């Protein structure tokens, strides 16, 4: 039986001279909230 829906994950990808890091955190709750932290040069793609 599932007792908790809290979780955390991390992935890292190197592409040439760039490194992409993604952190995902899931907490118990009914709402969905998305927070993005991007460098200024990637803000147009948000």
SVG drawing of the C-alpha trace seen along z (x, -y; Angstrom):
<svg xmlns="http://www.w3.org/2000/svg" viewBox="-6 -37 39 39">
<polyline fill="none" stroke="black" stroke-width="0.4" points="0.0,0.0 1.3,-3.5 1.9,-5.5 3.7,-8.6 4.0,-10.5 7.1,-12.5 10.0,-12.1 13.1,-13.7 15.1,-13.2 18.1,-14.8 19.6,-14.4 22.6,-16.0 23.5,-16.2 26.7,-17.5 26.3,-18.8 29.5,-20.2 30.6,-23.0 27.1,-23.2 25.8,-21.4 22.1,-20.9 21.0,-20.1 17.3,-19.2 16.0,-18.7 12.5,-17.4 10.7,-17.4 7.3,-16.0 5.4,-16.7 2.1,-15.5 -0.6,-17.8 -3.4,-18.4 -2.1,-21.5 0.5,-21.7 3.1,-24.4 5.9,-24.7 9.0,-26.8 11.7,-27.3 15.2,-28.7 16.8,-29.5 19.8,-31.6 18.8,-35.0 19.7,-33.8 17.1,-30.9 14.2,-33.0 12.6,-33.4 12.1,-29.6 10.3,-29.5"/>
</svg>
